[in-house]
């Protein structure tokens, strides 16, 4: 990708808006402008609309998972760049269970998890 300010080959991306830049000088120029995180609605693909291959007693039904999209509390949690960074790291991790134990010590992440659970937990 090319730098948004000078057009040179970019090596970096703004952690907030994900726009590419190539140097400290272009980064400073970019910081002077107002940038906001991109708002993207994830697309549900056919892969996610299929039933589970190996469901267990703890498997959350797809209908409940789709309700996560409508949670205002969850959307508010996802506005935090740190939460999005944690989720990206978890998604890329070979051993996410180890990282989840670590991140559950962070109040902002536990707030995110609680918001998810409020939507998907079954009432007994």
One Martini backbone bead per residue (centre of mass of N, CA, C, O) as a GRO file, in nm:
protein
  124
    1UNK     BB    1   0.102   0.033   0.013
    2UNK     BB    2   0.035   0.370   0.020
    3UNK     BB    3   0.092   0.665   0.128
    4UNK     BB    4  -0.133   0.922   0.224
    5UNK     BB    5   0.085   1.167   0.171
    6UNK     BB    6   0.332   1.069  -0.057
    7UNK     BB    7   0.311   0.760  -0.203
    8UNK     BB    8   0.482   0.577  -0.074
    9UNK     BB    9   0.591   0.306   0.058
   10UNK     BB   10   0.446   0.135   0.312
   11UNK     BB   11   0.511   0.018   0.668
   12UNK     BB   12   0.260   0.151   0.807
   13UNK     BB   13  -0.008   0.183   1.059
   14UNK     BB   14  -0.262   0.317   1.196
   15UNK     BB   15  -0.407   0.224   1.502
   16UNK     BB   16  -0.688   0.361   1.438
   17UNK     BB   17  -0.745   0.378   1.096
   18UNK     BB   18  -0.530   0.208   0.907
   19UNK     BB   19  -0.349   0.402   0.768
   20UNK     BB   20  -0.093   0.455   0.555
   21UNK     BB   21   0.266   0.489   0.626
   22UNK     BB   22   0.637   0.565   0.601
   23UNK     BB   23   0.692   0.789   0.834
   24UNK     BB   24   0.738   1.017   1.074
   25UNK     BB   25   0.645   1.260   0.911
   26UNK     BB   26   0.373   1.132   0.816
   27UNK     BB   27   0.268   1.073   1.095
   28UNK     BB   28   0.251   1.365   1.191
   29UNK     BB   29   0.054   1.456   0.974
   30UNK     BB   30  -0.168   1.259   1.054
   31UNK     BB   31  -0.206   1.353   1.355
   32UNK     BB   32  -0.324   1.636   1.267
   33UNK     BB   33  -0.542   1.471   1.181
   34UNK     BB   34  -0.854   1.334   1.181
   35UNK     BB   35  -0.903   1.012   1.329
   36UNK     BB   36  -1.091   0.707   1.277
   37UNK     BB   37  -1.230   0.428   1.324
   38UNK     BB   38  -1.338   0.181   1.150
   39UNK     BB   39  -1.663   0.090   1.031
   40UNK     BB   40  -1.749  -0.255   1.049
   41UNK     BB   41  -1.942  -0.502   0.908
   42UNK     BB   42  -1.974  -0.816   0.940
   43UNK     BB   43  -1.979  -1.085   0.732
   44UNK     BB   44  -2.193  -1.343   0.670
   45UNK     BB   45  -2.115  -1.649   0.585
   46UNK     BB   46  -2.173  -1.962   0.491
   47UNK     BB   47  -1.995  -2.093   0.707
   48UNK     BB   48  -2.182  -1.967   0.950
   49UNK     BB   49  -2.468  -2.103   0.850
   50UNK     BB   50  -2.378  -2.364   0.941
   51UNK     BB   51  -2.375  -2.624   1.109
   52UNK     BB   52  -2.228  -2.797   1.336
   53UNK     BB   53  -2.004  -3.060   1.334
   54UNK     BB   54  -1.930  -3.054   1.677
   55UNK     BB   55  -2.139  -3.058   1.903
   56UNK     BB   56  -2.215  -2.946   2.229
   57UNK     BB   57  -2.343  -2.850   2.534
   58UNK     BB   58  -2.180  -2.553   2.477
   59UNK     BB   59  -2.316  -2.480   2.226
   60UNK     BB   60  -2.394  -2.205   2.038
   61UNK     BB   61  -2.639  -2.088   1.879
   62UNK     BB   62  -2.662  -1.904   1.595
   63UNK     BB   63  -2.892  -1.716   1.684
   64UNK     BB   64  -2.734  -1.603   1.931
   65UNK     BB   65  -2.483  -1.498   1.783
   66UNK     BB   66  -2.644  -1.287   1.610
   67UNK     BB   67  -2.718  -1.105   1.866
   68UNK     BB   68  -2.443  -0.960   1.902
   69UNK     BB   69  -2.490  -0.734   1.681
   70UNK     BB   70  -2.721  -0.582   1.879
   71UNK     BB   71  -2.526  -0.502   2.105
   72UNK     BB   72  -2.452  -0.211   2.263
   73UNK     BB   73  -2.245  -0.301   2.474
   74UNK     BB   74  -2.054  -0.443   2.277
   75UNK     BB   75  -2.000  -0.201   2.091
   76UNK     BB   76  -1.870  -0.030   2.312
   77UNK     BB   77  -1.631  -0.219   2.367
   78UNK     BB   78  -1.529  -0.211   2.055
   79UNK     BB   79  -1.424   0.093   2.066
   80UNK     BB   80  -1.184  -0.025   2.200
   81UNK     BB   81  -0.863  -0.075   2.092
   82UNK     BB   82  -0.768  -0.285   2.304
   83UNK     BB   83  -0.983  -0.497   2.252
   84UNK     BB   84  -0.919  -0.537   1.950
   85UNK     BB   85  -0.628  -0.627   1.996
   86UNK     BB   86  -0.687  -0.876   2.166
   87UNK     BB   87  -0.864  -1.022   1.953
   88UNK     BB   88  -0.644  -1.042   1.741
   89UNK     BB   89  -0.444  -1.207   1.909
   90UNK     BB   90  -0.633  -1.445   1.960
   91UNK     BB   91  -0.686  -1.516   1.660
   92UNK     BB   92  -0.362  -1.566   1.600
   93UNK     BB   93  -0.335  -1.775   1.809
   94UNK     BB   94  -0.237  -2.097   1.903
   95UNK     BB   95  -0.299  -2.020   2.235
   96UNK     BB   96  -0.575  -1.872   2.353
   97UNK     BB   97  -0.619  -1.987   2.643
   98UNK     BB   98  -0.372  -1.851   2.770
   99UNK     BB   99  -0.450  -1.556   2.701
  100UNK     BB  100  -0.723  -1.544   2.840
  101UNK     BB  101  -0.617  -1.570   3.125
  102UNK     BB  102  -0.463  -1.303   3.111
  103UNK     BB  103  -0.702  -1.106   3.009
  104UNK     BB  104  -0.898  -1.159   3.260
  105UNK     BB  105  -0.734  -0.931   3.432
  106UNK     BB  106  -0.879  -0.730   3.246
  107UNK     BB  107  -1.146  -0.526   3.274
  108UNK     BB  108  -1.213  -0.471   2.970
  109UNK     BB  109  -1.235  -0.774   2.894
  110UNK     BB  110  -1.450  -0.863   3.101
  111UNK     BB  111  -1.665  -0.675   2.990
  112UNK     BB  112  -1.683  -0.810   2.714
  113UNK     BB  113  -1.755  -1.096   2.813
  114UNK     BB  114  -2.012  -1.017   2.967
  115UNK     BB  115  -2.163  -0.909   2.718
  116UNK     BB  116  -2.169  -1.178   2.569
  117UNK     BB  117  -2.307  -1.354   2.789
  118UNK     BB  118  -2.576  -1.199   2.809
  119UNK     BB  119  -2.664  -1.297   2.520
  120UNK     BB  120  -2.591  -1.632   2.516
  121UNK     BB  121  -2.709  -1.714   2.766
  122UNK     BB  122  -2.893  -1.937   2.926
  123UNK     BB  123  -3.194  -1.969   3.085
  124UNK     BB  124  -3.250  -2.148   3.415
   0.00000   0.00000   0.00000
